[in-house]
Amino acid sequence: MTMQQNASAGTHLGSFRARLGEWLPIIVLAPSLIASFVYVFVFTGWTFYISLSDSSLLPTYGWVGFDNYASLWASRRWNIAYTNLFFFSGFYVLGSMAVGLLLAILIDQRVRAESVWRTIFLYPLAVSFVVTGTVWSWLYSPVAGIEFMVKSLGFEDFDFALTASRDYAIYAVILTGIWQSSGFAMALFLAGLRSVDQDLVKAAQIDGASMFRTYARVILPAIGPIFIAVAVVMLQFAIKTFDLVIALTGGGPGISTTFPAIYVYDLMFQRGQIAQGAGAAIMMLAALAVVLIPYAFWVVWRRRREASHG
């Protein structure tokens, strides 16, 4: 009986350990999953409800419907901010991808000290947007930056005061953003280039294809999904742009470089208009959803297509 009891206890202990091994990943992940659910869905729902209320400095929950959205879109500053977002996103994403792809192709030629060059190009990504904006604001300054240096060399007509002009300040933000993020795009593109089957490259070279045609016809089409992934990540960076603009231009001159994130901050924490600020935040979320939802459907479609083709 003792041996039977020991065997039974061992069996129960083994089954308990097996069940614990099955449930342990769920137990470990549950707190973060619950926190993520609350942070994303619950707070998003609460923010949307606040945007439909008459809240001012504190939540009051009086129902006003979509009046805050109507007031938001009637604001000239908000329309400029949203227009700046699309303008900046287009040039920022395309510029970062173009520069990053060029750098990746150059490094892919097995240059000397490759690790050093990768580190140099990735370094801007390690610097915070606040530091980047502050340093570049010095470079754009007409009294201490690039314009001052060139004029001191005798070129008195040289003009590079981008951040002082309402018409060109947005381009200063775009150039700075590209400098900050092109290294990140380079790293992703380089990983994609190194993953291409070398037999395809060798076959193209044997057929007499030039390096340009090899990249254009063989290598770049093979990393098509990388282009989409980089574009989606860059668009997320662009939509959430805040600290870079604050440090670089402060949203000026005037309101020429105001972005939705800056407008949300101003409404909620400076003017005390929580409801309208929540509406602006929901509109930013809508802009993100326009990017992320199609991308999610594309990822699912691509995985199913790959699974169906083996």
Short mmCIF file of the C-alpha atoms (twelve columns), coordinates in Angstrom:
data_MODEL
# 
_entry.id   MODEL 
# 
loop_
_atom_site.group_PDB 
_atom_site.id 
_atom_site.type_symbol 
_atom_site.label_atom_id 
_atom_site.label_alt_id 
_atom_site.label_comp_id 
_atom_site.label_asym_id 
_atom_site.label_seq_id 
_atom_site.Cartn_x 
_atom_site.Cartn_y 
_atom_site.Cartn_z 
_atom_site.pdbx_PDB_model_num 
ATOM 1   C CA . MET A 1   0.000   0.000  0.000   1 
ATOM 2   C CA . THR A 2   2.858   2.320  0.773   1 
ATOM 3   C CA . MET A 3   4.400   1.758  -2.646  1 
ATOM 4   C CA . GLN A 4   1.023   2.315  -4.308  1 
ATOM 5   C CA . GLN A 5   0.519   5.511  -2.318  1 
ATOM 6   C CA . ASN A 6   3.983   6.747  -3.288  1 
ATOM 7   C CA . ALA A 7   3.314   5.962  -6.949  1 
ATOM 8   C CA . SER A 8   -0.043  7.726  -6.777  1 
ATOM 9   C CA . ALA A 9   1.552   10.771 -5.125  1 
ATOM 10  C CA . GLY A 10  4.265   10.815 -7.774  1 
ATOM 11  C CA . THR A 11  1.647   10.645 -10.514 1 
ATOM 12  C CA . HIS A 12  -0.321  13.520 -9.002  1 
ATOM 13  C CA . LEU A 13  2.866   15.542 -8.552  1 
ATOM 14  C CA . GLY A 14  3.849   14.902 -12.162 1 
ATOM 15  C CA . SER A 15  0.434   15.922 -13.458 1 
ATOM 16  C CA . PHE A 16  0.521   19.042 -11.266 1 
ATOM 17  C CA . ARG A 17  3.912   19.998 -12.671 1 
ATOM 18  C CA . ALA A 18  2.652   19.410 -16.210 1 
ATOM 19  C CA . ARG A 19  -0.393  21.602 -15.631 1 
ATOM 20  C CA . LEU A 20  1.803   24.243 -13.975 1 
ATOM 21  C CA . GLY A 21  4.139   24.175 -16.965 1 
ATOM 22  C CA . GLU A 22  1.147   24.753 -19.269 1 
ATOM 23  C CA . TRP A 23  -0.281  27.592 -17.201 1 
ATOM 24  C CA . LEU A 24  2.986   29.277 -16.212 1 
ATOM 25  C CA . PRO A 25  3.363   31.341 -19.434 1 
ATOM 26  C CA . ILE A 26  -0.230  32.536 -19.055 1 
ATOM 27  C CA . ILE A 27  0.320   33.425 -15.382 1 
ATOM 28  C CA . VAL A 28  3.482   35.360 -16.243 1 
ATOM 29  C CA . LEU A 29  1.921   37.225 -19.186 1 
ATOM 30  C CA . ALA A 30  -1.488  37.878 -17.618 1 
ATOM 31  C CA . PRO A 31  -0.560  41.038 -15.631 1 
ATOM 32  C CA . SER A 32  1.023   42.747 -18.655 1 
ATOM 33  C CA . LEU A 33  -1.847  41.675 -20.928 1 
ATOM 34  C CA . ILE A 34  -4.430  43.006 -18.479 1 
ATOM 35  C CA . ALA A 35  -2.498  46.253 -18.082 1 
ATOM 36  C CA . SER A 36  -2.208  46.594 -21.864 1 
ATOM 37  C CA . PHE A 37  -5.928  45.966 -22.301 1 
ATOM 38  C CA . VAL A 38  -6.808  48.585 -19.685 1 
ATOM 39  C CA . TYR A 39  -4.275  51.083 -21.056 1 
ATOM 40  C CA . VAL A 40  -5.339  50.690 -24.696 1 
ATOM 41  C CA . PHE A 41  -9.033  49.851 -24.743 1 
ATOM 42  C CA . VAL A 42  -10.417 51.078 -21.423 1 
ATOM 43  C CA . PHE A 43  -8.581  54.410 -21.466 1 
ATOM 44  C CA . THR A 44  -9.363  54.880 -25.164 1 
ATOM 45  C CA . GLY A 45  -13.043 54.377 -24.442 1 
ATOM 46  C CA . TRP A 46  -12.859 56.766 -21.500 1 
ATOM 47  C CA . THR A 47  -11.081 59.370 -23.640 1 
ATOM 48  C CA . PHE A 48  -13.730 59.048 -26.344 1 
ATOM 49  C CA . TYR A 49  -16.486 59.486 -23.750 1 
ATOM 50  C CA . ILE A 50  -14.743 62.557 -22.330 1 
ATOM 51  C CA . SER A 51  -14.584 64.000 -25.856 1 
ATOM 52  C CA . LEU A 52  -18.381 63.841 -25.981 1 
ATOM 53  C CA . SER A 53  -18.805 65.632 -22.630 1 
ATOM 54  C CA . ASP A 54  -18.732 69.263 -21.498 1 
ATOM 55  C CA . SER A 55  -15.591 68.755 -19.380 1 
ATOM 56  C CA . SER A 56  -13.290 71.726 -18.956 1 
ATOM 57  C CA . LEU A 57  -10.599 71.704 -16.290 1 
ATOM 58  C CA . LEU A 58  -11.927 68.473 -14.707 1 
ATOM 59  C CA . PRO A 59  -14.197 65.723 -16.072 1 
ATOM 60  C CA . THR A 60  -17.887 66.523 -15.591 1 
ATOM 61  C CA . TYR A 61  -19.501 63.976 -17.932 1 
ATOM 62  C CA . GLY A 62  -22.256 66.280 -19.152 1 
ATOM 63  C CA . TRP A 63  -23.277 65.085 -22.624 1 
ATOM 64  C CA . VAL A 64  -22.733 67.455 -25.568 1 
ATOM 65  C CA . GLY A 65  -22.333 64.927 -28.375 1 
ATOM 66  C CA . PHE A 66  -19.969 65.824 -31.199 1 
ATOM 67  C CA . ASP A 67  -19.911 69.558 -30.469 1 
ATOM 68  C CA . ASN A 68  -16.271 69.369 -29.404 1 
ATOM 69  C CA . TYR A 69  -15.316 67.787 -32.727 1 
ATOM 70  C CA . ALA A 70  -17.192 70.488 -34.603 1 
ATOM 71  C CA . SER A 71  -15.352 73.164 -32.607 1 
ATOM 72  C CA . LEU A 72  -12.084 71.367 -33.191 1 
ATOM 73  C CA . TRP A 73  -12.419 71.316 -36.968 1 
ATOM 74  C CA . ALA A 74  -13.612 74.911 -36.956 1 
ATOM 75  C CA . SER A 75  -10.280 75.917 -35.390 1 
ATOM 76  C CA . ARG A 76  -7.750  77.294 -37.860 1 
ATOM 77  C CA . ARG A 77  -4.870  76.135 -35.690 1 
ATOM 78  C CA . TRP A 78  -6.133  72.543 -35.650 1 
ATOM 79  C CA . ASN A 79  -6.555  72.485 -39.426 1 
ATOM 80  C CA . ILE A 80  -3.011  73.777 -39.849 1 
ATOM 81  C CA . ALA A 81  -1.747  71.172 -37.366 1 
ATOM 82  C CA . TYR A 82  -3.476  68.324 -39.192 1 
ATOM 83  C CA . THR A 83  -2.279  69.597 -42.574 1 
ATOM 84  C CA . ASN A 84  1.267   69.816 -41.205 1 
ATOM 85  C CA . LEU A 85  0.966   66.225 -40.017 1 
ATOM 86  C CA . PHE A 86  0.223   64.884 -43.501 1 
ATOM 87  C CA . PHE A 87  2.777   67.153 -45.164 1 
ATOM 88  C CA . PHE A 88  5.480   66.202 -42.677 1 
ATOM 89  C CA . SER A 89  4.583   62.498 -42.767 1 
ATOM 90  C CA . GLY A 90  4.873   62.265 -46.546 1 
ATOM 91  C CA . PHE A 91  8.276   63.920 -46.851 1 
ATOM 92  C CA . TYR A 92  9.596   62.434 -43.598 1 
ATOM 93  C CA . VAL A 93  8.702   58.844 -44.468 1 
ATOM 94  C CA . LEU A 94  9.879   59.018 -48.078 1 
ATOM 95  C CA . GLY A 95  13.052  60.899 -47.137 1 
ATOM 96  C CA . SER A 96  13.969  58.550 -44.281 1 
ATOM 97  C CA . MET A 97  13.344  55.490 -46.446 1 
ATOM 98  C CA . ALA A 98  15.339  56.892 -49.383 1 
ATOM 99  C CA . VAL A 99  18.344  57.871 -47.257 1 
ATOM 100 C CA . GLY A 100 18.156  54.661 -45.231 1 
ATOM 101 C CA . LEU A 101 17.990  52.504 -48.362 1 
ATOM 102 C CA . LEU A 102 20.954  54.335 -49.918 1 
ATOM 103 C CA . LEU A 103 23.032  53.849 -46.775 1 
ATOM 104 C CA . ALA A 104 22.038  50.180 -46.582 1 
ATOM 105 C CA . ILE A 105 23.055  49.557 -50.200 1 
ATOM 106 C CA . LEU A 106 26.404  51.286 -49.640 1 
ATOM 107 C CA . ILE A 107 27.136  49.226 -46.527 1 
ATOM 108 C CA . ASP A 108 25.980  46.080 -48.321 1 
ATOM 109 C CA . GLN A 109 29.020  46.412 -50.605 1 
ATOM 110 C CA . ARG A 110 31.122  44.912 -47.773 1 
ATOM 111 C CA . VAL A 111 32.970  48.153 -47.096 1 
ATOM 112 C CA . ARG A 112 35.868  48.316 -44.671 1 
ATOM 113 C CA . ALA A 113 35.052  49.026 -41.032 1 
ATOM 114 C CA . GLU A 114 31.418  48.169 -41.680 1 
ATOM 115 C CA . SER A 115 30.570  47.973 -37.993 1 
ATOM 116 C CA . VAL A 116 31.967  51.471 -37.473 1 
ATOM 117 C CA . TRP A 117 29.835  52.904 -40.270 1 
ATOM 118 C CA . ARG A 118 26.732  51.143 -38.941 1 
ATOM 119 C CA . THR A 119 27.372  52.609 -35.509 1 
ATOM 120 C CA . ILE A 120 27.810  56.114 -36.943 1 
ATOM 121 C CA . PHE A 121 24.588  55.923 -38.946 1 
ATOM 122 C CA . LEU A 122 22.623  54.451 -36.044 1 
ATOM 123 C CA . TYR A 123 23.947  56.934 -33.504 1 
ATOM 124 C CA . PRO A 124 21.262  59.616 -34.139 1 
ATOM 125 C CA . LEU A 125 18.604  57.074 -33.158 1 
ATOM 126 C CA . ALA A 126 20.214  56.738 -29.725 1 
ATOM 127 C CA . VAL A 127 19.878  60.472 -29.144 1 
ATOM 128 C CA . SER A 128 16.547  61.669 -27.767 1 
ATOM 129 C CA . PHE A 129 14.342  63.877 -29.926 1 
ATOM 130 C CA . VAL A 130 14.706  66.688 -27.388 1 
ATOM 131 C CA . VAL A 131 18.494  66.671 -27.705 1 
ATOM 132 C CA . THR A 132 18.252  66.404 -31.488 1 
ATOM 133 C CA . GLY A 133 15.846  69.312 -31.703 1 
ATOM 134 C CA . THR A 134 17.950  71.460 -29.382 1 
ATOM 135 C CA . VAL A 135 21.212  70.853 -31.266 1 
ATOM 136 C CA . TRP A 136 19.638  71.433 -34.668 1 
ATOM 137 C CA . SER A 137 17.980  74.606 -33.422 1 
ATOM 138 C CA . TRP A 138 21.509  75.900 -32.780 1 
ATOM 139 C CA . LEU A 139 22.561  74.890 -36.298 1 
ATOM 140 C CA . TYR A 140 19.554  76.694 -37.814 1 
ATOM 141 C CA . SER A 141 20.126  79.803 -35.696 1 
ATOM 142 C CA . PRO A 142 21.104  82.838 -37.817 1 
ATOM 143 C CA . VAL A 143 23.280  84.235 -35.028 1 
ATOM 144 C CA . ALA A 144 25.256  81.135 -34.046 1 
ATOM 145 C CA . GLY A 145 24.647  78.359 -36.569 1 
ATOM 146 C CA . ILE A 146 25.424  77.450 -40.170 1 
ATOM 147 C CA . GLU A 147 24.341  80.837 -41.547 1 
ATOM 148 C CA . PHE A 148 26.633  82.683 -39.143 1 
ATOM 149 C CA . MET A 149 29.572  80.422 -40.036 1 
ATOM 150 C CA . VAL A 150 29.128  80.835 -43.803 1 
ATOM 151 C CA . LYS A 151 28.676  84.595 -43.518 1 
ATOM 152 C CA . SER A 152 31.854  84.800 -41.461 1 
ATOM 153 C CA . LEU A 153 33.654  83.254 -44.456 1 
ATOM 154 C CA . GLY A 154 32.607  86.194 -46.603 1 
ATOM 155 C CA . PHE A 155 29.313  85.004 -48.133 1 
ATOM 156 C CA . GLU A 156 27.130  87.816 -46.800 1 
ATOM 157 C CA . ASP A 157 24.081  86.905 -48.912 1 
ATOM 158 C CA . PHE A 158 23.842  83.351 -47.594 1 
ATOM 159 C CA . ASP A 159 20.500  82.638 -45.863 1 
ATOM 160 C CA . PHE A 160 19.865  79.475 -43.859 1 
ATOM 161 C CA . ALA A 161 17.534  80.693 -41.102 1 
ATOM 162 C CA . LEU A 162 14.893  78.043 -41.798 1 
ATOM 163 C CA . THR A 163 13.316  78.039 -38.352 1 
ATOM 164 C CA . ALA A 164 12.795  81.808 -38.484 1 
ATOM 165 C CA . SER A 165 10.581  81.601 -41.579 1 
ATOM 166 C CA . ARG A 166 6.905   80.641 -41.512 1 
ATOM 167 C CA . ASP A 167 7.221   79.163 -45.013 1 
ATOM 168 C CA . TYR A 168 10.361  77.070 -44.456 1 
ATOM 169 C CA . ALA A 169 10.259  76.095 -40.781 1 
ATOM 170 C CA . ILE A 170 8.365   72.886 -41.586 1 
ATOM 171 C CA . TYR A 171 11.207  71.857 -43.890 1 
ATOM 172 C CA . ALA A 172 13.655  72.299 -41.009 1 
ATOM 173 C CA . VAL A 173 11.553  69.846 -38.988 1 
ATOM 174 C CA . ILE A 174 11.493  67.407 -41.932 1 
ATOM 175 C CA . LEU A 175 15.270  67.536 -42.451 1 
ATOM 176 C CA . THR A 176 15.940  67.043 -38.755 1 
ATOM 177 C CA . GLY A 177 13.503  64.138 -38.552 1 
ATOM 178 C CA . ILE A 178 15.127  62.443 -41.551 1 
ATOM 179 C CA . TRP A 179 18.559  62.815 -39.956 1 
ATOM 180 C CA . GLN A 180 17.209  61.259 -36.768 1 
ATOM 181 C CA . SER A 181 15.426  58.254 -38.279 1 
ATOM 182 C CA . SER A 182 17.244  57.329 -41.491 1 
ATOM 183 C CA . GLY A 183 19.699  55.170 -39.522 1 
ATOM 184 C CA . PHE A 184 16.805  53.094 -38.204 1 
ATOM 185 C CA . ALA A 185 15.517  52.585 -41.742 1 
ATOM 186 C CA . MET A 186 19.061  51.693 -42.813 1 
ATOM 187 C CA . ALA A 187 19.282  48.935 -40.188 1 
ATOM 188 C CA . LEU A 188 16.008  47.337 -41.313 1 
ATOM 189 C CA . PHE A 189 16.865  47.593 -44.992 1 
ATOM 190 C CA . LEU A 190 20.339  46.180 -44.419 1 
ATOM 191 C CA . ALA A 191 18.881  43.190 -42.580 1 
ATOM 192 C CA . GLY A 192 16.555  42.663 -45.540 1 
ATOM 193 C CA . LEU A 193 19.359  42.935 -48.091 1 
ATOM 194 C CA . ARG A 194 21.465  40.400 -46.202 1 
ATOM 195 C CA . SER A 195 18.531  37.959 -46.126 1 
ATOM 196 C CA . VAL A 196 18.172  37.764 -49.925 1 
ATOM 197 C CA . ASP A 197 19.138  34.411 -51.423 1 
ATOM 198 C CA . GLN A 198 22.637  34.870 -52.833 1 
ATOM 199 C CA . ASP A 199 21.974  32.280 -55.536 1 
ATOM 200 C CA . LEU A 200 19.532  34.728 -57.138 1 
ATOM 201 C CA . VAL A 201 22.145  37.482 -57.026 1 
ATOM 202 C CA . LYS A 202 24.814  35.233 -58.534 1 
ATOM 203 C CA . ALA A 203 22.426  34.132 -61.279 1 
ATOM 204 C CA . ALA A 204 21.743  37.759 -62.195 1 
ATOM 205 C CA . GLN A 205 25.458  38.516 -62.257 1 
ATOM 206 C CA . ILE A 206 26.145  35.505 -64.481 1 
ATOM 207 C CA . ASP A 207 23.486  36.786 -66.899 1 
ATOM 208 C CA . GLY A 208 25.478  40.006 -67.150 1 
ATOM 209 C CA . ALA A 209 23.185  42.266 -65.120 1 
ATOM 210 C CA . SER A 210 24.790  45.420 -63.783 1 
ATOM 211 C CA . MET A 211 24.754  46.206 -60.074 1 
ATOM 212 C CA . PHE A 212 21.928  48.723 -60.597 1 
ATOM 213 C CA . ARG A 213 19.775  46.214 -62.504 1 
ATOM 214 C CA . THR A 214 20.563  43.499 -59.961 1 
ATOM 215 C CA . TYR A 215 19.259  45.657 -57.131 1 
ATOM 216 C CA . ALA A 216 16.309  47.043 -59.124 1 
ATOM 217 C CA . ARG A 217 15.132  43.739 -60.607 1 
ATOM 218 C CA . VAL A 218 16.206  41.095 -58.093 1 
ATOM 219 C CA . ILE A 219 17.175  42.311 -54.629 1 
ATOM 220 C CA . LEU A 220 14.750  45.158 -53.916 1 
ATOM 221 C CA . PRO A 221 11.616  43.279 -55.131 1 
ATOM 222 C CA . ALA A 222 12.634  40.410 -52.844 1 
ATOM 223 C CA . ILE A 223 12.493  42.665 -49.757 1 
ATOM 224 C CA . GLY A 224 9.157   44.287 -50.612 1 
ATOM 225 C CA . PRO A 225 7.629   43.477 -47.181 1 
ATOM 226 C CA . ILE A 226 10.520  45.337 -45.513 1 
ATOM 227 C CA . PHE A 227 9.503   48.515 -47.342 1 
ATOM 228 C CA . ILE A 228 5.963   48.257 -45.990 1 
ATOM 229 C CA . ALA A 229 7.145   47.548 -42.439 1 
ATOM 230 C CA . VAL A 230 9.565   50.501 -42.477 1 
ATOM 231 C CA . ALA A 231 6.889   52.819 -43.883 1 
ATOM 232 C CA . VAL A 232 4.410   51.815 -41.153 1 
ATOM 233 C CA . VAL A 233 6.949   52.347 -38.359 1 
ATOM 234 C CA . MET A 234 7.982   55.724 -39.780 1 
ATOM 235 C CA . LEU A 235 4.358   56.812 -40.064 1 
ATOM 236 C CA . GLN A 236 3.858   55.982 -36.393 1 
ATOM 237 C CA . PHE A 237 6.881   58.123 -35.541 1 
ATOM 238 C CA . ALA A 238 5.488   60.971 -37.651 1 
ATOM 239 C CA . ILE A 239 1.994   60.910 -36.157 1 
ATOM 240 C CA . LYS A 240 3.336   60.987 -32.599 1 
ATOM 241 C CA . THR A 241 5.851   63.775 -33.289 1 
ATOM 242 C CA . PHE A 242 5.943   66.125 -30.312 1 
ATOM 243 C CA . ASP A 243 9.254   66.593 -28.500 1 
ATOM 244 C CA . LEU A 244 11.277  67.128 -31.688 1 
ATOM 245 C CA . VAL A 245 9.082   70.039 -32.762 1 
ATOM 246 C CA . ILE A 246 8.898   71.502 -29.259 1 
ATOM 247 C CA . ALA A 247 12.684  71.538 -28.935 1 
ATOM 248 C CA . LEU A 248 13.315  72.705 -32.503 1 
ATOM 249 C CA . THR A 249 10.664  75.358 -33.209 1 
ATOM 250 C CA . GLY A 250 8.202   75.297 -30.309 1 
ATOM 251 C CA . GLY A 251 5.437   75.041 -32.906 1 
ATOM 252 C CA . GLY A 252 6.396   78.369 -34.482 1 
ATOM 253 C CA . PRO A 253 7.037   80.788 -35.943 1 
ATOM 254 C CA . GLY A 254 3.456   81.567 -35.076 1 
ATOM 255 C CA . ILE A 255 1.605   78.304 -35.603 1 
ATOM 256 C CA . SER A 256 3.411   77.289 -38.789 1 
ATOM 257 C CA . THR A 257 4.877   74.078 -37.303 1 
ATOM 258 C CA . THR A 258 2.068   73.146 -34.914 1 
ATOM 259 C CA . PHE A 259 1.297   69.415 -34.890 1 
ATOM 260 C CA . PRO A 260 -1.732  67.571 -33.464 1 
ATOM 261 C CA . ALA A 261 0.260   66.292 -30.458 1 
ATOM 262 C CA . ILE A 262 1.272   69.855 -29.591 1 
ATOM 263 C CA . TYR A 263 -2.320  70.999 -29.952 1 
ATOM 264 C CA . VAL A 264 -3.557  68.216 -27.641 1 
ATOM 265 C CA . TYR A 265 -0.987  69.164 -25.013 1 
ATOM 266 C CA . ASP A 266 -1.936  72.830 -25.274 1 
ATOM 267 C CA . LEU A 267 -5.664  72.144 -24.888 1 
ATOM 268 C CA . MET A 268 -5.359  69.730 -21.979 1 
ATOM 269 C CA . PHE A 269 -2.531  71.114 -19.882 1 
ATOM 270 C CA . GLN A 270 -2.408  74.819 -20.695 1 
ATOM 271 C CA . ARG A 271 -5.964  75.835 -21.553 1 
ATOM 272 C CA . GLY A 272 -7.784  73.304 -19.383 1 
ATOM 273 C CA . GLN A 273 -10.107 72.210 -22.207 1 
ATOM 274 C CA . ILE A 274 -10.082 68.491 -21.501 1 
ATOM 275 C CA . ALA A 275 -13.056 67.561 -23.669 1 
ATOM 276 C CA . GLN A 276 -11.769 69.221 -26.818 1 
ATOM 277 C CA . GLY A 277 -8.265  67.912 -26.103 1 
ATOM 278 C CA . ALA A 278 -9.694  64.402 -25.826 1 
ATOM 279 C CA . GLY A 279 -11.403 64.904 -29.181 1 
ATOM 280 C CA . ALA A 280 -8.079  65.937 -30.723 1 
ATOM 281 C CA . ALA A 281 -6.437  62.846 -29.204 1 
ATOM 282 C CA . ILE A 282 -9.140  60.642 -30.716 1 
ATOM 283 C CA . MET A 283 -8.469  62.222 -34.120 1 
ATOM 284 C CA . MET A 284 -4.782  61.344 -33.701 1 
ATOM 285 C CA . LEU A 285 -5.834  57.800 -32.862 1 
ATOM 286 C CA . ALA A 286 -7.912  57.751 -36.041 1 
ATOM 287 C CA . ALA A 287 -4.841  58.770 -38.043 1 
ATOM 288 C CA . LEU A 288 -2.889  55.901 -36.458 1 
ATOM 289 C CA . ALA A 289 -5.734  53.485 -37.150 1 
ATOM 290 C CA . VAL A 290 -5.708  54.434 -40.836 1 
ATOM 291 C CA . VAL A 291 -2.087  53.233 -40.905 1 
ATOM 292 C CA . LEU A 292 -2.164  50.242 -38.553 1 
ATOM 293 C CA . ILE A 293 -5.452  48.542 -39.447 1 
ATOM 294 C CA . PRO A 294 -4.668  48.077 -43.178 1 
ATOM 295 C CA . TYR A 295 -1.180  46.927 -42.199 1 
ATOM 296 C CA . ALA A 296 -2.618  44.352 -39.787 1 
ATOM 297 C CA . PHE A 297 -4.970  43.019 -42.486 1 
ATOM 298 C CA . TRP A 298 -2.068  42.872 -44.937 1 
ATOM 299 C CA . VAL A 299 0.067   40.883 -42.474 1 
ATOM 300 C CA . VAL A 300 -2.758  38.389 -41.903 1 
ATOM 301 C CA . TRP A 301 -3.389  38.071 -45.654 1 
ATOM 302 C CA . ARG A 302 0.313   37.550 -46.356 1 
ATOM 303 C CA . ARG A 303 0.661   34.837 -43.686 1 
ATOM 304 C CA . ARG A 304 -2.374  32.989 -44.998 1 
ATOM 305 C CA . ARG A 305 -1.044  33.237 -48.530 1 
ATOM 306 C CA . GLU A 306 2.337   31.860 -47.459 1 
ATOM 307 C CA . ALA A 307 0.623   29.062 -45.531 1 
ATOM 308 C CA . SER A 308 -1.543  28.144 -48.527 1 
ATOM 309 C CA . HIS A 309 1.525   27.953 -50.775 1 
ATOM 310 C CA . GLY A 310 3.413   25.865 -48.290 1 
# 
